[in-house]
Amino acid sequence: MKSSHRLALSLLLPSFAFVALFSIYPIVDSFRLSFYRLILTLPWLGQKLVGWENYADLLNDPVARHSLLTTLIFVAVTIPLELLFGVGMALVLNESFRGRALMRAVILIPWAIPTVVSAQTWRFLFNDRYGLMNFVLFGADTASYIAPLAEPHLALMAIMVAEVWKTTPFAALILLAGLQAIPDDLYEAASADGAGSWQRFRHVTLPLLMPALLLALLFRTIDALRVFDLVFIMTQGGPADRTNVLQFYGYKKTFTEGMVGYGSAIAVVVFLIALVLSIIYLRFLRTDRTQVSGS
Amino acid sequence: MILVRAVIAILAFSLLFPTIRASAQILHFVTWKPEAAEVWDQAINAFERGNAGVKVVREVAPQSSTQIHDLLVQKFKNRDPRLDVFFMDTVWPAEFASAGWALPLNRYFTAAEQQKFLPAPVSANRYRGQTFGVPVFIDTGLLYYRKDLLAKYAIAPPRTWMELVAAAKTVLARENDRQLAGFSGQFKQYEGLVCNMMEYIGSNGGALWDEKRQISAVNQPAALDAVRFVRDRIIGEISGRGVLAYEEPESLALFTQGRAVFHRNWPYAWAVANDPAGSKIAGRVGMSPLPGFTVGSGVAALGGWHLGISRYSRNPDLAWRFVAFMTGPDVQKRIALATGRAPTRVAIYDDNEIAAKIPQLKSLLASFKRAVPRPTTPVYVPLSNILQRYFSSVLALPDTNLKEQAELAARDMNRLLDFVRDR
């Protein structure tokens, strides 16, 4: 008994060490640094313990507050759209039709392309002079052409379009797995009881898809909170700071300005928001699981 | 006994001839992929031939100022000895010097030697009396224009911004081409925006910040008027709002596709605009110093790249020999001939071969001599981020209260400048 215990421990140890080194240590260190004033380019100031000062500054920083708002809007708009389109895509891909295997592969392409590449493509699509988006919207009427990435009220929307395009396939993939786990006999039983296709979707598919939906919601929310690369390539936070999402702001503070303490405080805040949301989702996921298995 | 003598002899010998100790030495050079890479390869090979046993190992970073900056900072933070010589953008020397990352070069880069270079890029490398880099290329803001369109309506190249706006409006009205813009420049929220705006503000007698007193100057009338002019007359009237998302490549593309009358860019744009392979306006391009708010008050932002040596280099003497070689007259001339990039040594501008092959260079010398560096300070990057946010906000949202935004930006800048003011 004891030796098997030791075996289990020795088998767990490497993965624990891995997680500790690459996950726990950086998080703990970010927490630690966030309590210091440390500015790399001003070494004579030293590394001074300032307690909660960075967090107090963050609360009073209008740029950071606006940045948080921008990030939350980004999450609140893109996630429902991704799930909605994801469900649609998954439903189609779950039907049997000719070329389904090919279709399932094709639909993943936006997700498989490295973001830096697709972000660059979207930047060209949104160009005010030769962008395809303008041509599709206005055709030859060049006087009406708009510059989405130059307009403060459109730039964030443009980035959201790129995000939804890019990550909907990922949501669809998770949801497709969820759909395939629903046994066919439930549909047969529902049909036998005279349920129409909407009723079958509403009372069979949707409740049983809930765990997959919550899982997709969880993954996508955490990911969207940390949006960085689209902003980095498409707008650099502009115009008028309207696309300056939190993660980009934190990156600029830490890596370009050398304000390690303040940047760490931003990173910690993003981490905490993601953590709280995850805990809420996981709670829902668990109650949902117990309900499903209980019924 | 013989053995001891032999050891002493070898030690003495190696001390007398340090080149032997230096044999099989590796010099690490962080660079970006330059245009005409073969010229660089040849130069590095020549250096290796002249210094037996030395091997130059290159680490090629992306050709983006921001990215090479972040890479270098990572290496400095780790005190990485595998970094001896590195490329440095015009605005980094103060930061790298203050952080103790760049090696002061005064004992190598003597005053007499500095005299042989253009003054502006050399002064951009100075911080607290020490020099931290040797300039390789110089860049400066220039005005490009459509020679053919100006000639068609008998308009002289503009000497003031007001003349430029008037000329653009005349051409636009007479050409009646909806695809044509009057002006294209770089107004996206990024470093280039600071360069563009400091040219307008400087040519109105203003500044981004007062370097003597170390306080912000963006809330001063000269700066406010210049920003208002760009917002209402340049972007509002002759350039279209698309420029608010333009960096150099997009704004240059507009010009080379024949869709802009005037264009602000760095010297490299001349070769691009006159290359028939990619430009529709080759041979129809004019170039002049940037206008000012009065005749002759034009100010051009200084850009360019320098070579610096890391404080953590294990072999600074050898690193210096490499820097001196790469910035020497011979290599500079060969790079200029191959790329059209403007050299930093004054004598090269009088070279016959240069005059024959790149005649436009000589005409730029006046602009290069007058180019104004962005203020040198270790907090340049955070200051620039505040300025980018401010300029982008007031240009993209014309209804915001300019004075109010300027005061906010000035307050944020002064808070940063407090850190360095009393030092």
Boltz contact constraints between the chains, C-beta under 6 A:
constraints:
  - contact:
      token1: [A, 40]
      token2: [B, 99]
      max_distance: 6.0
  - contact:
      token1: [A, 41]
      token2: [B, 95]
      max_distance: 6.0
  - contact:
      token1: [A, 41]
      token2: [B, 98]
      max_distance: 6.0
  - contact:
      token1: [A, 41]
      token2: [B, 99]
      max_distance: 6.0
  - contact:
      token1: [A, 41]
      token2: [B, 378]
      max_distance: 6.0
  - contact:
      token1: [A, 42]
      token2: [B, 419]
      max_distance: 6.0
  - contact:
      token1: [A, 43]
      token2: [B, 99]
      max_distance: 6.0
  - contact:
      token1: [A, 43]
      token2: [B, 100]
      max_distance: 6.0
  - contact:
      token1: [A, 128]
      token2: [B, 242]
      max_distance: 6.0
  - contact:
      token1: [A, 142]
      token2: [B, 178]
      max_distance: 6.0
  - contact:
      token1: [A, 142]
      token2: [B, 179]
      max_distance: 6.0
  - contact:
      token1: [A, 143]
      token2: [B, 178]
      max_distance: 6.0
  - contact:
      token1: [A, 147]
      token2: [B, 241]
      max_distance: 6.0
  - contact:
      token1: [A, 147]
      token2: [B, 242]
      max_distance: 6.0
  - contact:
      token1: [A, 147]
      token2: [B, 245]
      max_distance: 6.0
  - contact:
      token1: [A, 149]
      token2: [B, 245]
      max_distance: 6.0
  - contact:
      token1: [A, 150]
      token2: [B, 241]
      max_distance: 6.0
  - contact:
      token1: [A, 150]
      token2: [B, 242]
      max_distance: 6.0
  - contact:
      token1: [A, 150]
      token2: [B, 244]
      max_distance: 6.0
  - contact:
      token1: [A, 150]
      token2: [B, 245]
      max_distance: 6.0
  - contact:
      token1: [A, 152]
      token2: [B, 396]
      max_distance: 6.0
  - contact:
      token1: [A, 152]
      token2: [B, 397]
      max_distance: 6.0
  - contact:
      token1: [A, 236]
      token2: [B, 189]
      max_distance: 6.0
  - contact:
      token1: [A, 236]
      token2: [B, 190]
      max_distance: 6.0
  - contact:
      token1: [A, 237]
      token2: [B, 189]
      max_distance: 6.0
  - contact:
      token1: [A, 238]
      token2: [B, 188]
      max_distance: 6.0
  - contact:
      token1: [A, 238]
      token2: [B, 189]
      max_distance: 6.0
  - contact:
      token1: [A, 238]
      token2: [B, 392]
      max_distance: 6.0
  - contact:
      token1: [A, 239]
      token2: [B, 189]
      max_distance: 6.0
  - contact:
      token1: [A, 239]
      token2: [B, 244]
      max_distance: 6.0
  - contact:
      token1: [A, 239]
      token2: [B, 392]
      max_distance: 6.0
  - contact:
      token1: [A, 239]
      token2: [B, 396]
      max_distance: 6.0
  - contact:
      token1: [A, 240]
      token2: [B, 392]
      max_distance: 6.0
  - contact:
      token1: [A, 240]
      token2: [B, 393]
      max_distance: 6.0
  - contact:
      token1: [A, 240]
      token2: [B, 396]
      max_distance: 6.0
  - contact:
      token1: [A, 240]
      token2: [B, 397]
      max_distance: 6.0
  - contact:
      token1: [A, 241]
      token2: [B, 389]
      max_distance: 6.0
  - contact:
      token1: [A, 255]
      token2: [B, 70]
      max_distance: 6.0
  - contact:
      token1: [A, 256]
      token2: [B, 381]
      max_distance: 6.0
  - contact:
      token1: [A, 257]
      token2: [B, 381]
      max_distance: 6.0
  - contact:
      token1: [A, 257]
      token2: [B, 382]
      max_distance: 6.0
